[in-house]
Structure formats: C-alpha cells, structure tokens
Amino acid sequence: MLEQAASGPDAQMLARDTLTPSDSQATREWLAQTPANTLTLRWPQPQAYIAACLMTATPIEQALARWQSMANQALWLFRQHRRQVALEGIVISEAAAQAASLYRLAAAHLVDHDASLQEALSYLVASSQRQAASESAEDTARHALDDVHQHEQTIRKQIVQEKQLAKQEYDRLTHQLSDTLEENKRQLHQLRTVQEALKTSEQQRDAQEKTLTQEKNHHQAAVKARETSEQKLKDAMQHHDDLQKENELLVAQLHKVQETLEGAAKRHKKDAEALKTSEQQRDAQETTLTQEKNQHQAVAKARETAEQKLKDAMQHYDDLQKENELLVAQLHKVQETLEGAVQRHKKDAEARKASEQRSAALEKTLTQEKKHHQAAAKARETAAQKIKDTMQHHHDLEEENALLVEQLHSVQEALEEAYLKQTSKEASLTKQLEDSQAHQQTVHRLQSLITWLRAHAYRHAVAAYRHSRAYKKSLPKLVDLLDKSDFFDAVWYREQYDDVATSNINPAEHFIKFGALEGRNPSPLFDTESYLVSHPDVAMSGQHPLLHYIRDGITEHRTTKQEVAQ
C-alpha cells in the first residue's frame, strides 16, 4: 500500500492502493498552487508488497508492473518538487505477517532478478529518509529462516506422506494383481472342470449311440423275423392253395367213384359203405380246410394291424429320440451358463467383502499413522526451536539468500514431482472407475441373459414335453415368418456360422431352436444380446427375441443394434 501524508495549514492524511499518473498530476497541481504545502510519500518495500499481491492470486507481471509504476510516479513528483516532497520507505508488517514464507521467498527472488526494479529501488532508497522498519533486519532474517525451516519440515512431512501413500498404493496394486492371478487360476480350474464335464457328456453320448445302435440292430432283427413270418405265411397260403386244388381233384374223383358205385350199388354194398365213409372223411377235411382258411385270414389281419402299430411306434420313437437329444443339449448349455454366472456372482460378492475388510484395515492403519505423525510433529517442533536458537548468529544475508533460492528450487522440484504423482494417481483412479462401470454393465448384461435363458428354457421344455404335436405344427409357420423377415438373412447366417453351413438343417429352424440360446445374431440388422439387455421385459417373458420383435417390437418401436447405431 502507498500512503501520502500532506502537512501544512490544513494537515491531511491520504491512503491509496496505488499512485496513477492522474493522481500524480493532481498532486503536482496542488503543490504548485501553494508553495508552502509539503508532502511526504511513503512507499512500501517491494518484497513485502509483491508477497502480499501473490498471496491474493495477483499475476506476477501485474504485481511487478504495479510497484514499478508507483515507484516511477513517486520519483517523478520528488524530482519536480524536491523542496515540498519527501520520500520515506516503509515495511508493511501486517502483509508480511500474513503472507506465507513461500510467497516471501518468491518475492525476494523476483526482486533480486529484476534489473529495472532494482534501479528504481536504489533511486528511492537514495532519495528517501531513514526507513522506519517495524522490526530489525536481524529479526526479519531470523523469521525468514524460521519460516524456511518450517516450510522444509512441511515439505518433508509431505514427502513422507507421499511415500507412505505410494507404498500403500503399491501394496494395493500387488494385492489386486495377486487376486487377479487367483481369479485366473479359478477360471482355468473351471475350464478344466467344464472340459471334463464335456468329456463325460461325450462318453454318455457314445453310450447312448451304442444303445441306439443295439436297438437298431434289434429292430433290424425284428424286421427280418417279420419278413420270415411273411415268407412262412406265403408258404402256408401256397400250401393251402395246393390242398384246395387237391381237394377239388378228390371231389371230382369222388363224384366219378360215386357214379360208379351207384351203378353197382346193389352188387357192391360193402363198397357203398366204404364210399359213405370216404364222403364223411371228405366232409371232415373240407371243414378242417375251411377253419384253416379262416385262421389264415385272421392271422393276415392281425399281421397288418401289428405292422401298422409297429410303424406308428417306430415313428413316435424316432420323434421322441430327436426331441430328447435337442432338449438335453440345450439344457446342458443352459445349465453350464447358469453355473458360470452364479460362480462369477459369488466371486464378485467375495471380492467386495474382501475390499471392504481391506478398507477398514487401511482406515485403522491411517489413524495409527496420524497419531505417530502428530508425535513426530511435536518432536520436530522441539528440534526446530533449538535450530532457531542456533541460527540467530547467522547475519550474512547474501549466503542466506542463496540458500533460500536453492531451497526454493528444491521445493519447486518436489512440488512438481508430487504433482506428477498426483496426476498419475488420478489417471489410475479414473481407469479403475471406468473398469468398475464396464464390470457393472457386464453384470447387468449377464443378469438379463440369465433371466431370459431360465424363462426360455422353461417355455421350451413345456412346448417339447407337453405340447410336442402343437409345437411341431407351429414350427413351420415360425420358420416361414423368419424367412419372410428382413431381419433374418439365411445366406449371411450360413457364412457367419460354419456348423450351420455344414449341417442339413434349415438356417431359420436352427436359429429358432439353437441360435438364440447360443447368443448368435440372425443378420447384421439385429443383435440378440443387445435386444434382451435393452428390453428386460422381453428377457423376463422368455420369448424368442427376433420373433418377439417381428410380432410386437416393430409396432412398439423397440430398438435393435442397427437402430441404436443410427
């Protein structure tokens, strides 16, 4: 602050923050009007003034220019009215007390390295009266040294704290790395378990295939037996025809014999009785043949009925076997997906509990370290008091200024290093936050998919086991609905998935039965997982994603991957 003290017949006291050219011109006119008026200009010391400006966040160039302007205006008034104007240098003790030692050191450094400011200061000192300092130079130097040592201790404390924080961060990252390695080991173990389960399922499938092969062999044997029985039946029919022909021949012969016997009845009574006996035998043979014919007809009808029932049973068996294989494969996949999701959820919960325990332990450790730091601070204050007593005899200001400049440089380097560490920590925390958000999104996506898989598995099992005929009747309609839709591309589907291209199944039928459960996309225009995650009500209902979108989603303006991208 620049003070102007006017004395004369009407003594006045003026205080100004600065002395502008207009103020200087007004003061010059006032002095020229009355030669008896006198004026004392009290200018502030540059170190204290610039330190006070820096403490109020004033730019360095502006603070230097402001003091330079005040000094030039004061010298200009003094040179114009040497007999009326007196200069007096002052020390702003209040501003110097409020300003931190770092600001005072910076101000002293700036003043020492500004040649124009040094020149103006030398003119003011040469033209001023003796400085009425609020405290002696020795006290000022001692206080400056005390502030430097206190600041040095503060910097050391900060460095120790930064080292401790860095150590804690290193320990945390090491522990996190170990957790990640353990997680990888667990996942590897799970993969091995899944591989073993797959081997077991393959062995079971081989056993089922062997069983089916044996049943097929039995079926072939039954077919051969049926063919044999048919051949025997044909032979029996042929034998029956032969017997019938023989019977007809016998009847003709018997008629001839009867005519011969009738012609000689009287002469051959014994032959007549024999003829009657042969006729009775013939009637018995005809009755027997008629019964055998009826039995053969009943056997033929029973054989036809048995063949029809056998065909129906074989067809029903083949259908049930195919449905059973498909459902078993789907249920295995759903079970594996659910088990993996449940295990990951349990691991996440355990990780959260462990992190909470580590946080509580770290808080306890930090509390103990704060107590140790307080005790160390008291010990350092006691040592600092002893250092103050021993440093009172150092009066060489040039050496002290050089030491202060070196300390200022070291402090600046330490601050820059701390700033770089803080910046790296902030970047690490930002990355961890982004990883946490991505993990939450993944958990949300998996929860939606698990919900849909559970509901869809239940719906599919009900359709397969309770309404298999209705399901078979509706399947061609669903396949035709997908083939007519722009959101299903059969050519693209075959090109994307080689197993579909090599199989003989219809691509639309494959996507309805298996593709959605396996997370496959029907075309570039529709994303199965994105549709289920974006619409939780569809996942809860268990409906087929693409069929729901074609039936209801289009009219409800629901989003797909292609629409979101637009």
C-alpha positions as CSV (number, residue, x, y, z in Angstrom):
1,M,0.0,0.0,0.0
2,L,1.3,3.5,-0.8
3,E,0.5,6.2,1.7
4,Q,0.6,10.0,1.1
5,A,0.9,12.3,4.2
6,A,0.2,16.0,3.5
7,S,1.2,18.7,6.0
8,G,0.6,22.4,6.1
9,P,-2.0,24.8,7.4
10,D,-4.7,22.1,6.9
11,A,-2.9,18.9,7.6
12,Q,-4.4,15.9,5.8
13,M,-3.7,12.1,5.7
14,L,-4.4,10.2,2.4
15,A,-4.1,6.5,1.8
16,R,-4.1,5.0,-1.7
17,D,-3.7,1.4,-3.1
18,T,-1.7,2.8,-6.0
19,L,-0.4,6.1,-7.4
20,T,-1.6,6.6,-11.0
21,P,-0.4,9.3,-13.5
22,S,-3.7,11.2,-13.0
23,D,-3.1,11.2,-9.2
24,S,0.4,12.4,-9.7
25,Q,-0.7,15.3,-11.9
26,A,-3.4,16.3,-9.4
27,T,-0.9,16.3,-6.6
28,R,1.6,18.3,-8.7
29,E,-1.1,21.0,-9.4
30,W,-1.9,21.1,-5.7
31,L,1.7,21.7,-4.8
32,A,2.2,24.3,-7.5
33,Q,-0.8,26.4,-6.2
34,T,0.6,26.8,-2.7
35,P,4.4,26.6,-2.3
36,A,4.0,26.3,1.4
37,N,2.4,22.9,1.1
38,T,4.6,19.9,1.8
39,L,4.0,16.3,1.1
40,T,5.6,13.0,2.4
41,L,5.3,10.0,0.2
42,R,5.6,6.7,2.0
43,W,6.4,3.9,-0.4
44,P,6.3,0.1,0.5
45,Q,9.2,-2.2,0.3
46,P,9.0,-4.3,-2.9
47,Q,9.4,-7.7,-1.2
48,A,6.5,-7.3,1.2
49,Y,4.3,-5.6,-1.4
50,I,4.8,-8.3,-4.0
51,A,4.4,-11.1,-1.5
52,A,1.0,-9.6,-0.4
53,C,0.0,-9.4,-4.1
54,L,1.0,-13.0,-4.7
55,M,-1.0,-14.2,-1.7
56,T,-4.1,-12.6,-3.3
57,A,-3.5,-14.5,-6.5
58,T,-2.4,-11.4,-8.4
59,P,-0.3,-12.3,-11.5
60,I,3.5,-11.8,-11.1
61,E,3.9,-9.5,-14.1
62,Q,1.0,-7.3,-12.8
63,A,2.4,-7.1,-9.3
64,L,5.9,-6.1,-10.6
65,A,4.4,-3.5,-13.0
66,R,2.2,-2.0,-10.3
67,W,5.1,-1.5,-7.9
68,Q,7.3,-0.2,-10.7
69,S,4.6,2.3,-11.7
70,M,4.2,3.6,-8.1
71,A,8.0,3.9,-7.8
72,N,8.3,5.9,-11.1
73,Q,5.4,8.3,-10.1
74,A,6.8,8.9,-6.7
75,L,10.3,9.7,-8.2
76,W,8.7,11.9,-10.8
77,L,6.9,14.0,-8.1
78,F,10.1,14.1,-6.0
79,R,12.2,15.4,-8.9
80,Q,9.6,18.1,-9.8
81,H,9.1,19.4,-6.2
82,R,12.2,18.5,-4.2
83,R,11.6,21.2,-1.6
84,Q,8.0,20.2,-1.0
85,V,8.1,16.4,-1.4
86,A,9.8,14.0,0.9
87,L,10.2,10.2,0.4
88,E,10.0,7.6,3.1
89,G,10.3,3.8,2.8
90,I,8.2,1.6,5.0
91,V,7.8,-2.2,5.7
92,I,4.2,-3.5,5.6
93,S,4.4,-5.6,8.7
94,E,0.8,-6.8,8.6
95,A,1.0,-8.0,5.0
96,A,4.4,-9.5,5.7
97,A,3.0,-11.4,8.7
98,Q,0.0,-12.7,6.7
99,A,2.0,-13.8,3.6
100,A,3.4,-17.3,3.7
101,S,7.1,-17.8,3.7
102,L,6.9,-19.3,0.2
103,Y,5.4,-16.1,-1.1
104,R,8.1,-14.0,0.6
105,L,10.8,-16.2,-0.8
106,A,9.4,-15.9,-4.3
107,A,9.0,-12.1,-4.0
108,A,12.6,-11.8,-2.8
109,H,13.8,-13.9,-5.8
110,L,11.8,-11.8,-8.2
111,V,13.1,-8.5,-6.8
112,D,16.7,-9.7,-7.0
113,H,16.4,-10.8,-10.6
114,D,14.6,-7.6,-12.0
115,A,17.2,-5.0,-13.0
116,S,14.7,-2.2,-13.7
117,L,13.0,-2.8,-10.3
118,Q,16.4,-2.8,-8.6
119,E,17.3,0.5,-10.3
120,A,14.0,2.2,-9.2
121,L,14.5,0.8,-5.6
122,S,18.1,2.2,-5.5
123,Y,16.8,5.7,-6.5
124,L,14.0,5.5,-3.9
125,V,16.4,4.4,-1.2
126,A,18.9,7.2,-2.1
127,S,16.2,9.8,-2.1
128,S,14.3,8.6,1.0
129,Q,14.7,9.3,4.6
130,R,15.8,6.6,7.0
131,Q,13.4,3.6,6.9
132,A,11.1,3.2,9.8
133,A,11.2,-0.5,9.9
134,S,8.7,-2.3,12.1
135,E,11.3,-4.8,13.0
136,S,15.1,-5.1,12.7
137,A,16.9,-6.7,9.9
138,E,18.2,-9.4,12.2
139,D,14.7,-10.3,13.3
140,T,13.5,-10.3,9.7
141,A,16.3,-12.7,8.7
142,R,15.7,-14.9,11.7
143,H,11.9,-15.1,11.0
144,A,12.7,-15.8,7.3
145,L,15.0,-18.7,8.3
146,D,12.4,-20.0,10.8
147,D,9.8,-19.9,8.0
148,V,12.2,-21.7,5.7
149,H,12.8,-24.4,8.2
150,Q,9.1,-24.8,9.0
151,H,8.4,-25.0,5.3
152,E,11.2,-27.5,4.9
153,Q,9.7,-29.6,7.6
154,T,6.3,-29.4,6.0
155,I,7.8,-30.5,2.7
156,R,9.5,-33.4,4.4
157,K,6.2,-34.4,6.0
158,Q,4.5,-34.2,2.6
159,I,7.3,-36.3,1.1
160,V,6.9,-38.9,3.9
161,Q,3.2,-39.0,3.4
162,E,3.6,-39.3,-0.4
163,K,6.0,-42.2,0.2
164,Q,3.5,-43.9,2.5
165,L,0.7,-43.3,0.1
166,A,2.8,-44.7,-2.8
167,K,3.7,-47.7,-0.7
168,Q,0.0,-48.3,0.2
169,E,-0.9,-47.9,-3.5
170,Y,1.9,-50.4,-4.4
171,D,0.7,-52.8,-1.8
172,R,-2.9,-52.4,-3.0
173,L,-1.9,-53.0,-6.7
174,T,0.2,-56.0,-5.6
175,H,-2.7,-57.5,-3.8
176,Q,-5.0,-56.7,-6.7
177,L,-2.5,-58.4,-9.0
178,S,-2.5,-61.5,-6.8
179,D,-6.3,-61.5,-6.7
180,T,-6.3,-61.3,-10.5
181,L,-3.9,-64.2,-10.7
182,E,-6.1,-66.3,-8.3
183,E,-9.1,-65.4,-10.4
184,N,-7.3,-66.6,-13.5
185,K,-6.4,-69.8,-11.7
186,R,-10.0,-70.3,-10.7
187,Q,-11.2,-69.7,-14.2
188,L,-8.6,-72.1,-15.5
189,H,-9.8,-74.7,-13.0
190,Q,-13.4,-74.1,-14.1
191,L,-12.4,-74.5,-17.7
192,R,-10.8,-77.8,-16.9
193,T,-13.9,-78.9,-15.0
194,V,-16.0,-77.9,-18.0
195,Q,-13.7,-79.9,-20.3
196,E,-14.1,-82.9,-18.0
197,A,-17.9,-82.5,-18.0
198,L,-17.8,-82.3,-21.8
199,K,-15.7,-85.5,-21.9
200,T,-18.2,-87.1,-19.6
201,S,-21.1,-85.9,-21.8
202,E,-19.3,-87.2,-24.9
203,Q,-18.9,-90.6,-23.2
204,Q,-22.6,-90.6,-22.3
205,R,-23.4,-89.7,-25.8
206,D,-21.3,-92.5,-27.1
207,A,-23.0,-94.9,-24.8
208,Q,-26.4,-93.6,-26.0
209,E,-25.3,-94.1,-29.6
210,K,-24.2,-97.6,-28.8
211,T,-27.6,-98.2,-27.1
212,L,-29.3,-96.8,-30.2
213,T,-27.2,-99.0,-32.4
214,Q,-28.2,-102.0,-30.4
215,E,-31.9,-101.0,-30.6
216,K,-31.5,-100.5,-34.3
217,N,-30.0,-104.0,-34.6
218,H,-32.9,-105.4,-32.6
219,H,-35.2,-103.5,-34.9
220,Q,-33.5,-105.0,-38.0
221,A,-33.7,-108.4,-36.4
222,A,-37.5,-107.9,-35.8
223,V,-37.8,-106.8,-39.5
224,K,-36.0,-109.9,-40.6
225,A,-38.3,-112.0,-38.4
226,R,-41.3,-110.3,-39.7
227,E,-40.1,-111.0,-43.3
228,T,-39.5,-114.6,-42.3
229,S,-43.0,-114.8,-40.9
230,E,-44.4,-113.3,-44.0
231,Q,-42.5,-115.8,-46.1
232,K,-43.9,-118.6,-43.9
233,L,-47.3,-117.2,-44.3
234,K,-46.9,-117.1,-48.1
235,D,-45.7,-120.7,-48.0
236,A,-48.8,-121.6,-45.9
237,M,-51.0,-119.9,-48.3
238,Q,-49.4,-121.7,-51.2
239,H,-49.8,-125.0,-49.3
240,H,-53.4,-124.1,-48.7
241,D,-53.9,-123.5,-52.4
242,D,-52.3,-126.8,-53.2
243,L,-54.5,-128.5,-50.8
244,Q,-57.6,-126.8,-52.2
245,K,-56.6,-127.9,-55.7
246,E,-56.0,-131.5,-54.4
247,N,-59.4,-131.3,-52.7
248,E,-61.0,-130.3,-55.9
249,L,-59.4,-133.1,-57.7
250,L,-60.5,-135.5,-55.0
251,V,-64.1,-134.2,-55.2
252,A,-64.1,-134.8,-58.9
253,Q,-62.7,-138.3,-58.4
254,L,-65.2,-138.9,-55.7
255,H,-68.0,-137.9,-57.9
256,K,-66.8,-140.4,-60.5
257,V,-66.5,-143.1,-57.9
258,Q,-70.0,-142.3,-56.6
259,E,-71.4,-142.6,-60.1
260,T,-69.6,-145.9,-60.5
261,L,-70.8,-147.1,-57.0
262,E,-74.3,-146.0,-57.7
263,G,-74.3,-148.0,-60.9
264,A,-73.2,-151.1,-58.9
265,A,-74.9,-150.3,-55.6
266,K,-76.8,-153.4,-55.5
267,R,-73.8,-155.5,-56.2
268,H,-71.4,-153.7,-54.0
269,K,-73.0,-152.8,-50.7
270,K,-69.7,-153.0,-49.0
271,D,-68.2,-150.6,-51.5
272,A,-71.1,-148.2,-50.8
273,E,-70.5,-148.3,-47.1
274,A,-66.8,-147.6,-47.8
275,L,-67.9,-144.7,-50.1
276,K,-70.1,-143.2,-47.4
277,T,-67.1,-143.4,-45.0
278,S,-64.9,-141.7,-47.5
279,E,-67.5,-139.0,-48.0
280,Q,-67.7,-138.4,-44.3
281,Q,-63.9,-138.1,-44.2
282,R,-64.1,-135.7,-47.2
283,D,-66.6,-133.5,-45.4
284,A,-64.4,-133.5,-42.3
285,Q,-61.4,-132.5,-44.5
286,E,-63.4,-129.7,-46.1
287,T,-64.5,-128.4,-42.6
288,T,-60.9,-128.6,-41.5
289,L,-59.7,-126.7,-44.6
290,T,-62.4,-124.0,-44.1
291,Q,-61.3,-123.5,-40.5
292,E,-57.7,-123.2,-41.5
293,K,-58.6,-120.7,-44.2
294,N,-60.5,-118.6,-41.6
295,Q,-57.5,-118.8,-39.3
296,H,-55.1,-117.7,-42.1
297,Q,-57.4,-114.7,-42.8
298,A,-57.4,-113.7,-39.1
299,V,-53.6,-114.1,-39.0
300,A,-53.3,-111.8,-42.1
301,K,-55.5,-109.2,-40.5
302,A,-53.6,-109.4,-37.2
303,R,-50.3,-109.1,-39.1
304,E,-51.4,-106.0,-40.9
305,T,-52.6,-104.4,-37.7
306,A,-49.3,-105.3,-36.0
307,E,-47.3,-103.8,-38.9
308,Q,-49.3,-100.6,-38.7
309,K,-48.8,-100.3,-35.0
310,L,-45.1,-101.1,-35.4
311,K,-44.7,-98.3,-38.0
312,D,-46.5,-95.8,-35.7
313,A,-44.4,-96.8,-32.7
314,M,-41.1,-96.5,-34.7
315,Q,-42.1,-93.1,-36.0
316,H,-43.1,-91.9,-32.5
317,Y,-39.9,-93.3,-31.1
318,D,-37.7,-91.5,-33.7
319,D,-39.5,-88.2,-32.9
320,L,-39.1,-88.6,-29.2
321,Q,-35.5,-89.5,-29.6
322,K,-34.7,-86.4,-31.7
323,E,-36.6,-84.1,-29.3
324,N,-34.9,-85.7,-26.3
325,E,-31.4,-85.2,-27.8
326,L,-32.1,-81.5,-28.7
327,L,-33.6,-80.8,-25.2
328,V,-30.7,-82.5,-23.4
329,A,-28.1,-80.4,-25.4
330,Q,-30.0,-77.2,-24.8
331,L,-30.5,-77.9,-21.1
332,H,-26.7,-78.7,-20.7
333,K,-25.8,-75.4,-22.3
334,V,-28.3,-73.5,-20.1
335,Q,-27.0,-75.3,-17.0
336,E,-23.4,-74.5,-17.8
337,T,-24.2,-70.8,-18.5
338,L,-26.2,-70.5,-15.2
339,E,-23.4,-72.3,-13.2
340,G,-20.8,-69.9,-14.7
341,A,-22.9,-66.8,-13.9
342,V,-23.6,-68.0,-10.4
343,Q,-19.9,-68.7,-9.7
344,R,-18.9,-65.2,-11.1
345,H,-21.6,-63.6,-8.9
346,K,-20.3,-65.4,-5.8
347,K,-16.7,-64.4,-6.7
348,D,-17.8,-60.7,-7.1
349,A,-19.5,-60.8,-3.7
350,E,-16.5,-62.3,-2.0
351,A,-14.2,-59.7,-3.7
352,R,-16.5,-56.9,-2.4
353,K,-16.4,-58.3,1.1
354,A,-12.6,-58.6,0.9
355,S,-12.3,-55.0,-0.4
356,E,-14.5,-53.7,2.5
357,Q,-12.3,-55.5,5.0
358,R,-9.2,-54.1,3.5
359,S,-10.7,-50.6,3.6
360,A,-11.5,-51.0,7.3
361,A,-7.9,-52.2,8.0
362,L,-6.5,-49.3,6.0
363,E,-8.6,-46.8,8.0
364,K,-7.3,-48.2,11.2
365,T,-3.7,-48.1,9.9
366,L,-4.2,-44.5,8.8
367,T,-5.5,-43.5,12.2
368,Q,-2.4,-45.0,13.9
369,E,-0.1,-43.3,11.4
370,K,-1.8,-39.9,12.1
371,K,-1.1,-40.4,15.8
372,H,2.6,-41.2,15.0
373,H,2.8,-38.2,12.7
374,Q,1.4,-35.9,15.4
375,A,4.0,-37.2,17.9
376,A,6.8,-36.8,15.3
377,A,5.5,-33.2,14.5
378,K,5.8,-32.3,18.2
379,A,9.4,-33.7,18.3
380,R,10.2,-31.8,15.1
381,E,8.8,-28.6,16.6
382,T,11.1,-29.0,19.6
383,A,14.1,-29.6,17.3
384,A,13.1,-26.6,15.2
385,Q,13.1,-24.4,18.3
386,K,16.7,-25.5,19.0
387,I,17.6,-24.8,15.4
388,K,16.1,-21.3,15.7
389,D,18.3,-20.6,18.8
390,T,21.5,-21.7,17.0
391,M,20.7,-19.8,13.8
392,Q,20.4,-16.3,15.4
393,H,24.1,-15.7,14.8
394,H,24.0,-16.0,11.1
395,H,23.9,-12.4,9.7
396,D,25.3,-13.0,6.2
397,L,22.2,-12.1,4.1
398,E,23.8,-13.0,0.8
399,E,24.5,-16.6,1.9
400,E,21.0,-16.8,3.3
401,N,19.5,-15.5,0.1
402,A,21.5,-18.1,-1.9
403,L,20.4,-20.8,0.4
404,L,16.8,-19.6,0.1
405,V,17.0,-19.7,-3.7
406,E,18.3,-23.2,-3.6
407,Q,15.6,-24.3,-1.2
408,L,13.0,-22.7,-3.4
409,H,14.3,-24.6,-6.4
410,S,14.2,-27.9,-4.4
411,V,10.7,-27.1,-3.1
412,Q,9.6,-26.4,-6.7
413,E,11.1,-29.7,-7.9
414,A,9.4,-31.6,-5.0
415,L,6.1,-29.9,-5.8
416,E,6.4,-30.8,-9.5
417,E,7.2,-34.4,-8.6
418,A,4.2,-34.5,-6.2
419,Y,2.0,-33.0,-8.9
420,L,3.2,-35.7,-11.4
421,K,2.5,-38.4,-8.8
422,Q,-0.9,-37.0,-8.1
423,T,-1.7,-36.8,-11.8
424,S,-0.7,-40.4,-12.3
425,K,-2.8,-41.4,-9.3
426,E,-5.8,-39.6,-10.7
427,A,-5.3,-41.3,-14.1
428,S,-5.2,-44.7,-12.3
429,L,-8.3,-43.9,-10.3
430,T,-10.1,-42.8,-13.5
431,K,-9.1,-46.1,-15.2
432,Q,-10.3,-48.1,-12.2
433,L,-13.6,-46.2,-12.2
434,E,-14.1,-47.0,-16.0
435,D,-13.3,-50.7,-15.3
436,S,-15.8,-50.7,-12.5
437,Q,-18.5,-49.2,-14.7
438,A,-17.7,-51.7,-17.5
439,H,-17.9,-54.5,-14.9
440,Q,-21.3,-53.3,-13.8
441,Q,-22.6,-53.2,-17.4
442,T,-21.3,-56.7,-17.9
443,V,-23.1,-57.9,-14.8
444,H,-26.3,-56.2,-16.0
445,R,-26.0,-57.9,-19.4
446,L,-25.4,-61.3,-17.8
447,Q,-28.3,-61.0,-15.4
448,S,-30.6,-60.1,-18.4
449,L,-29.3,-63.1,-20.4
450,I,-29.7,-65.5,-17.4
451,T,-33.3,-64.3,-16.8
452,W,-34.2,-64.9,-20.4
453,L,-32.4,-68.3,-20.5
454,R,-34.3,-69.5,-17.4
455,A,-37.7,-68.4,-18.8
456,H,-37.0,-69.6,-22.3
457,A,-35.8,-73.0,-21.1
458,Y,-39.0,-73.5,-19.1
459,R,-41.1,-72.4,-22.1
460,H,-39.2,-74.7,-24.5
461,A,-39.4,-77.7,-22.1
462,V,-43.1,-77.2,-21.8
463,A,-43.5,-77.0,-25.6
464,A,-41.4,-80.1,-26.1
465,Y,-42.8,-82.4,-23.5
466,R,-46.4,-81.3,-23.1
467,H,-47.4,-79.8,-26.5
468,S,-45.0,-81.6,-28.9
469,R,-47.5,-82.0,-31.6
470,A,-48.7,-78.4,-31.4
471,Y,-45.0,-77.3,-31.3
472,K,-44.3,-79.4,-34.5
473,K,-47.3,-77.9,-36.2
474,S,-46.3,-74.3,-35.3
475,L,-42.6,-74.7,-36.2
476,P,-43.1,-74.5,-40.0
477,K,-45.1,-71.3,-39.5
478,L,-42.3,-69.7,-37.4
479,V,-39.7,-70.8,-39.9
480,D,-41.7,-69.2,-42.7
481,L,-42.2,-66.0,-40.6
482,L,-38.4,-65.7,-40.2
483,D,-37.7,-66.4,-43.9
484,K,-40.0,-63.6,-44.9
485,S,-38.5,-61.1,-42.5
486,D,-35.7,-58.6,-43.5
487,F,-34.1,-59.2,-40.1
488,F,-33.1,-62.8,-40.9
489,D,-30.6,-63.4,-43.6
490,A,-30.1,-67.1,-44.3
491,V,-27.1,-66.6,-46.6
492,W,-25.3,-64.3,-44.0
493,Y,-26.2,-66.8,-41.2
494,R,-24.5,-69.7,-43.1
495,E,-21.5,-67.6,-43.8
496,Q,-21.0,-66.5,-40.2
497,Y,-21.5,-69.9,-38.7
498,D,-19.7,-72.9,-40.4
499,D,-21.5,-75.6,-38.3
500,V,-24.9,-74.4,-39.8
501,A,-23.4,-74.4,-43.3
502,T,-22.1,-78.0,-43.0
503,S,-25.4,-79.3,-41.4
504,N,-28.6,-80.2,-43.3
505,I,-30.9,-78.2,-41.0
506,N,-32.8,-75.1,-42.3
507,P,-31.0,-71.9,-41.0
508,A,-34.2,-70.4,-39.8
509,E,-35.1,-73.5,-37.9
510,H,-31.6,-73.7,-36.4
511,F,-31.9,-70.1,-35.2
512,I,-35.3,-70.7,-33.6
513,K,-34.1,-73.9,-31.8
514,F,-30.5,-73.2,-31.0
515,G,-29.1,-69.9,-32.4
516,A,-30.8,-67.5,-29.9
517,L,-29.8,-69.8,-27.0
518,E,-26.2,-69.7,-28.1
519,G,-26.2,-65.8,-28.5
520,R,-26.0,-65.8,-32.3
521,N,-27.2,-63.0,-34.5
522,P,-29.7,-63.6,-37.3
523,S,-28.4,-60.8,-39.5
524,P,-26.3,-57.6,-39.3
525,L,-29.6,-55.7,-38.6
526,F,-30.4,-57.5,-35.3
527,D,-28.3,-58.1,-32.2
528,T,-29.7,-60.8,-29.9
529,E,-27.9,-59.9,-26.7
530,S,-28.4,-56.2,-27.2
531,Y,-32.2,-56.7,-27.7
532,L,-32.5,-58.8,-24.5
533,V,-30.3,-56.4,-22.4
534,S,-32.1,-53.2,-23.7
535,H,-35.6,-54.7,-23.0
536,P,-35.8,-56.5,-19.6
537,D,-39.5,-57.3,-20.1
538,V,-38.7,-59.5,-23.1
539,A,-36.0,-61.3,-21.1
540,M,-38.4,-61.9,-18.2
541,S,-41.1,-63.3,-20.6
542,G,-38.7,-65.8,-22.1
543,Q,-39.9,-65.2,-25.6
544,H,-37.7,-65.7,-28.6
545,P,-36.0,-62.3,-29.3
546,L,-36.4,-62.0,-33.0
547,L,-39.9,-63.5,-33.1
548,H,-41.0,-61.0,-30.4
549,Y,-39.5,-58.1,-32.4
550,I,-41.3,-59.2,-35.6
551,R,-44.6,-59.7,-33.8
552,D,-44.6,-56.8,-31.3
553,G,-41.3,-55.0,-31.2
554,I,-41.7,-53.3,-34.6
555,T,-45.1,-51.8,-33.7
556,E,-43.7,-50.8,-30.3
557,H,-40.7,-49.0,-31.9
558,R,-38.2,-51.0,-29.9
559,T,-34.5,-50.5,-30.6
560,T,-32.2,-53.0,-32.3
561,K,-28.4,-52.8,-32.8
562,Q,-28.8,-51.2,-36.3
563,E,-31.3,-48.6,-35.0
564,V,-29.1,-47.7,-32.0
565,A,-26.1,-47.3,-34.3
566,Q,-28.2,-44.9,-36.5
